[in-house]
Amino acid sequence: MAGVLVVVLTFTPIMVSRVPTAHASRARATCHNTTTDAARIQAKINVSAPGDEIVIKGPCLLNATIKLLDNRTYRGDARTGTVLKQANGANLTAMFASASWVNNVNFVSTGEQIQDLTLDGNKTNNTTTTVPSCCVAGTVVSTTSRSGTPPATASGSPPCPRTAPT
């Protein structure tokens, strides 16, 4: 029967309750390949809400560990991966780290997704760190991306030690 609309009315009571406001906005952090990039990215993360996507446009130069908050997606703006490079002499213990790792607490961070980012530990110019090429600490890196290639690469990076950056 084409063009027929059927409406069924029931007299079953329906429970109505407050539904939490959904958060799913996109915050953009645009780097300038300077030592202010880490602070710029962290500021965007700090004002984001669970469910948000932080899009990072690079190249970026990092002189501080980026603290990832739970239940967010961190994505580069290029399908081939936005490059985040550790600044010369920064000697970071980690370039990205979960909030639980940074705060050195005994719970696991959840819901962190990293996509389309290339992390360059710049080992040659960061020789005094205890783990010179460690890039991602205390988080599970997603293994899919929009381009079909691994989203976060950290060539030669061993697992990060449990000790958070000071």
Secondary structure, 3 states (H helix, E strand, C coil): CCCCCCCCCCCCCCCCCCCCCCCCCEEEEECCCCCCHHHHHHHHHHCCCCCCEEEEECCEEECCCEEECCCEEEEECCCCCEEEEECCCCCCCCCEEEHHHHCCCCCCCCCEEEECEEEECCHHHCCCCCCCCCCEECCCCCCCCCCCCCCEECCCCCCCCCCCCC
